[in-house]
Amino acid sequence: RLISDDFQQAFEEVDVIMGPTAPTTAFKLGDKTDDPVAMYLADIYTINTNLAGLPGMSIPAGFAGGLPAGLQIIGNYFDEARLLNVAHRYQQVTDWHKQIPTAFQ
């Protein structure tokens, strides 16, 4: 409940919350499969959204070392339309969603 209350306080001032999806870029295929702690920590930025029951999504936001990075967008309860609109507008002014990571080429 405390996590949800913190988000509600933030949504009194902002329409959406944006930040990284993960603390690192995507892993190369097959990396970290034998490291469950690294796999768990990759989800650390999305856990609060899930615990609060808020809608959230990740969209492509660039590359680092040829590997993709994600932008997480979190919306308020029952405000999925705004969330989708923000993601759509972001993709209209960027082309990250059209690029292929060089690490996979």
Backbone as CSV, one residue per row, in Angstrom:
resi,resn,N_x,N_y,N_z,CA_x,CA_y,CA_z,C_x,C_y,C_z
1,ARG,0.824,-1.196,0.000,0.000,0.000,0.000,0.867,1.258,0.000
2,LEU,1.991,1.226,0.693,2.882,2.385,0.737,3.447,2.715,-0.640
3,ILE,3.762,1.682,-1.425,4.261,1.914,-2.781,3.191,2.576,-3.627
4,SER,1.987,2.074,-3.543,0.870,2.659,-4.290,0.633,4.108,-3.885
5,ASP,0.692,4.380,-2.593,0.504,5.753,-2.109,1.578,6.694,-2.648
6,ASP,2.817,6.223,-2.715,3.898,7.046,-3.277,3.634,7.372,-4.739
7,PHE,3.188,6.385,-5.498,2.869,6.644,-6.902,1.710,7.635,-7.026
8,GLN,0.689,7.478,-6.203,-0.457,8.381,-6.282,-0.055,9.821,-5.972
9,GLN,0.851,9.976,-5.040,1.360,11.310,-4.725,2.107,11.885,-5.924
10,ALA,2.878,11.068,-6.606,3.607,11.529,-7.793,2.648,11.895,-8.914
11,PHE,1.581,11.113,-9.089,0.634,11.382,-10.170,-0.232,12.617,-9.915
12,GLU,-0.160,13.176,-8.739,-0.810,14.465,-8.499,-0.052,15.595,-9.194
13,GLU,1.225,15.341,-9.536,2.069,16.362,-10.153,2.446,16.064,-11.601
14,VAL,2.409,14.796,-12.008,2.820,14.421,-13.366,1.772,13.506,-14.003
15,ASP,1.799,13.452,-15.331,0.868,12.584,-16.063,1.371,11.156,-16.169
16,VAL,2.673,10.994,-16.427,3.296,9.683,-16.504,4.672,9.768,-15.841
17,ILE,5.216,8.622,-15.530,6.569,8.537,-14.990,7.394,7.756,-16.005
18,MET,8.538,8.317,-16.372,9.397,7.659,-17.358,10.783,7.437,-16.768
19,GLY,11.371,6.324,-17.108,12.714,6.010,-16.650,13.213,4.768,-17.353
20,PRO,14.396,4.315,-17.015,14.924,3.115,-17.661,14.114,1.880,-17.282
21,THR,14.044,0.941,-18.192,13.365,-0.320,-17.914,14.220,-1.217,-17.040
22,ALA,15.525,-1.147,-17.247,16.466,-2.006,-16.512,17.744,-1.223,-16.241
23,PRO,18.533,-1.665,-15.275,19.777,-0.957,-14.969,20.871,-1.165,-16.016
24,THR,20.667,-2.111,-16.921,21.634,-2.379,-17.980,20.896,-2.518,-19.304
25,THR,21.661,-2.629,-20.365,21.048,-2.934,-21.655,20.569,-4.379,-21.638
26,ALA,19.940,-4.781,-22.723,19.547,-6.182,-22.859,20.793,-7.056,-22.830
27,PHE,20.632,-8.274,-22.382,21.746,-9.214,-22.394,21.912,-9.773,-23.805
28,LYS,23.126,-10.168,-24.135,23.324,-10.906,-25.380,22.618,-12.251,-25.234
29,LEU,22.184,-12.801,-26.343,21.476,-14.074,-26.313,22.313,-15.137,-25.603
30,GLY,21.712,-15.797,-24.637,22.372,-16.846,-23.894,23.136,-16.384,-22.668
31,ASP,23.419,-15.071,-22.570,24.119,-14.557,-21.390,23.211,-14.593,-20.171
32,LYS,23.798,-14.760,-19.031,23.132,-14.688,-17.722,22.147,-15.815,-17.459
33,THR,22.030,-16.786,-18.342,21.074,-17.871,-18.085,21.454,-18.693,-16.861
34,ASP,22.735,-18.670,-16.507,23.173,-19.421,-15.329,23.386,-18.500,-14.122
35,ASP,22.879,-17.273,-14.214,23.040,-16.298,-13.131,21.667,-15.738,-12.733
36,PRO,20.926,-16.459,-11.887,19.571,-16.028,-11.538,19.537,-14.681,-10.819
37,VAL,20.579,-14.326,-10.099,20.601,-13.030,-9.417,20.648,-11.901,-10.436
38,ALA,21.474,-12.034,-11.461,21.543,-11.017,-12.513,20.205,-10.911,-13.237
39,MET,19.569,-12.026,-13.475,18.257,-12.014,-14.143,17.226,-11.298,-13.264
40,TYR,17.236,-11.563,-11.971,16.316,-10.902,-11.054,16.579,-9.399,-11.013
41,LEU,17.851,-9.015,-10.912,18.196,-7.598,-10.815,17.865,-6.832,-12.092
42,ALA,17.789,-7.520,-13.213,17.416,-6.859,-14.467,15.980,-6.341,-14.401
43,ASP,15.160,-6.918,-13.543,13.757,-6.515,-13.411,13.513,-5.523,-12.278
44,ILE,14.549,-5.080,-11.628,14.408,-4.299,-10.396,13.599,-3.007,-10.593
45,TYR,13.693,-2.376,-11.771,12.980,-1.114,-11.992,11.499,-1.311,-12.317
46,THR,11.098,-2.519,-12.633,9.696,-2.763,-12.980,8.895,-3.354,-11.823
47,ILE,9.563,-3.769,-10.788,8.877,-4.457,-9.690,7.877,-3.548,-8.975
48,ASN,8.265,-2.303,-8.679,7.347,-1.408,-7.959,6.068,-1.150,-8.734
49,THR,6.185,-1.030,-10.043,5.002,-0.826,-10.881,4.056,-2.012,-10.744
50,ASN,4.622,-3.206,-10.781,3.803,-4.411,-10.649,3.176,-4.518,-9.262
51,LEU,3.952,-4.212,-8.223,3.413,-4.292,-6.864,2.276,-3.304,-6.636
52,ALA,2.373,-2.142,-7.278,1.321,-1.130,-7.137,0.134,-1.412,-8.050
53,GLY,0.281,-2.335,-8.992,-0.800,-2.669,-9.909,-1.030,-1.608,-10.974
54,LEU,0.001,-0.855,-11.302,-0.122,0.221,-12.280,0.172,-0.271,-13.690
55,PRO,-0.402,0.382,-14.693,-0.047,0.024,-16.064,1.326,0.579,-16.411
56,GLY,2.110,-0.208,-17.084,3.431,0.229,-17.505,3.822,-0.489,-18.777
57,MET,4.720,0.129,-19.517,5.204,-0.502,-20.740,6.641,-0.086,-20.984
58,SER,7.322,-0.866,-21.773,8.696,-0.567,-22.148,8.762,-0.420,-23.655
59,ILE,9.449,0.634,-24.102,9.629,0.852,-25.532,11.116,1.056,-25.818
60,PRO,11.551,0.797,-27.051,12.955,0.989,-27.396,13.382,2.439,-27.216
61,ALA,14.582,2.632,-26.639,15.035,3.998,-26.351,16.497,4.222,-26.708
62,GLY,17.078,3.354,-27.503,18.453,3.571,-27.907,19.299,2.337,-27.715
63,PHE,20.614,2.550,-27.863,21.561,1.440,-27.786,22.791,1.861,-27.006
64,ALA,23.429,0.897,-26.401,24.721,1.087,-25.743,25.546,-0.159,-26.037
65,GLY,26.674,0.030,-26.660,27.495,-1.113,-27.032,26.807,-2.044,-28.001
66,GLY,25.928,-1.509,-28.825,25.205,-2.323,-29.797,24.036,-3.087,-29.242
67,LEU,23.765,-2.942,-27.937,22.649,-3.649,-27.292,21.538,-2.663,-26.950
68,PRO,20.274,-3.080,-27.077,19.156,-2.168,-26.863,18.921,-1.807,-25.400
69,ALA,18.463,-0.580,-25.208,18.046,-0.088,-23.896,16.560,0.250,-23.987
70,GLY,15.855,0.061,-22.892,14.420,0.308,-22.885,14.036,1.509,-22.039
71,LEU,12.964,2.168,-22.452,12.371,3.271,-21.702,11.061,2.772,-21.112
72,GLN,10.941,2.817,-19.795,9.720,2.391,-19.122,8.807,3.604,-18.937
73,ILE,7.552,3.435,-19.284,6.551,4.480,-19.083,5.493,3.907,-18.149
74,ILE,5.240,4.598,-17.060,4.281,4.152,-16.050,3.125,5.143,-16.025
75,GLY,1.915,4.628,-16.060,0.722,5.478,-16.020,-0.064,5.263,-14.744
76,ASN,-1.021,6.139,-14.534,-1.890,6.040,-13.375,-2.943,4.952,-13.604
77,TYR,-3.616,4.569,-12.549,-4.681,3.580,-12.651,-5.715,4.017,-13.683
78,PHE,-6.115,3.091,-14.526,-7.156,3.306,-15.536,-6.825,4.430,-16.515
79,ASP,-5.542,4.706,-16.705,-5.114,5.758,-17.624,-4.244,5.175,-18.746
80,GLU,-4.613,3.979,-19.190,-3.848,3.312,-20.234,-3.825,4.103,-21.537
81,ALA,-4.905,4.809,-21.843,-4.956,5.581,-23.090,-3.849,6.637,-23.117
82,ARG,-3.632,7.325,-22.026,-2.562,8.323,-21.962,-1.193,7.648,-22.106
83,LEU,-1.034,6.515,-21.455,0.215,5.766,-21.526,0.532,5.397,-22.977
84,LEU,-0.434,4.860,-23.675,-0.239,4.484,-25.073,0.005,5.707,-25.952
85,ASN,-0.659,6.810,-25.664,-0.465,8.034,-26.435,0.954,8.571,-26.261
86,VAL,1.469,8.563,-25.046,2.840,9.028,-24.791,3.832,8.152,-25.549
87,ALA,3.652,6.850,-25.504,4.549,5.933,-26.219,4.473,6.174,-27.721
88,HIS,3.280,6.359,-28.233,3.105,6.606,-29.662,3.780,7.909,-30.076
89,ARG,3.594,8.948,-29.305,4.220,10.240,-29.626,5.739,10.142,-29.581
90,TYR,6.265,9.403,-28.602,7.714,9.214,-28.511,8.235,8.521,-29.768
91,GLN,7.522,7.493,-30.203,7.967,6.769,-31.386,7.807,7.594,-32.664
92,GLN,6.928,8.573,-32.664,6.794,9.445,-33.829,8.012,10.353,-34.005
93,VAL,8.688,10.695,-32.919,9.830,11.618,-33.002,11.176,10.908,-32.867
94,THR,11.168,9.596,-32.743,12.407,8.815,-32.695,12.282,7.660,-33.680
95,ASP,13.392,7.018,-33.958,13.330,5.842,-34.824,13.972,4.614,-34.176
96,TRP,14.102,4.641,-32.857,14.722,3.514,-32.152,13.982,2.213,-32.426
97,HIS,12.680,2.279,-32.552,11.875,1.068,-32.746,12.076,0.452,-34.133
98,LYS,12.739,1.169,-35.029,12.985,0.655,-36.370,14.404,0.107,-36.538
99,GLN,15.254,0.365,-35.572,16.659,-0.031,-35.698,16.894,-1.427,-35.132
100,ILE,17.883,-2.090,-35.710,18.272,-3.431,-35.264,19.565,-3.320,-34.468
101,PRO,19.623,-3.905,-33.300,20.857,-3.844,-32.504,22.041,-4.425,-33.282
102,THR,23.151,-3.719,-33.277,24.322,-4.201,-34.016,24.897,-5.458,-33.391
103,ALA,24.660,-5.671,-32.126,25.167,-6.879,-31.467,24.529,-8.140,-32.035
104,PHE,23.396,-8.005,-32.712,22.678,-9.163,-33.256,22.839,-9.282,-34.760
105,GLN,23.600,-8.384,-35.377,23.751,-8.428,-36.835,24.944,-9.267,-37.226
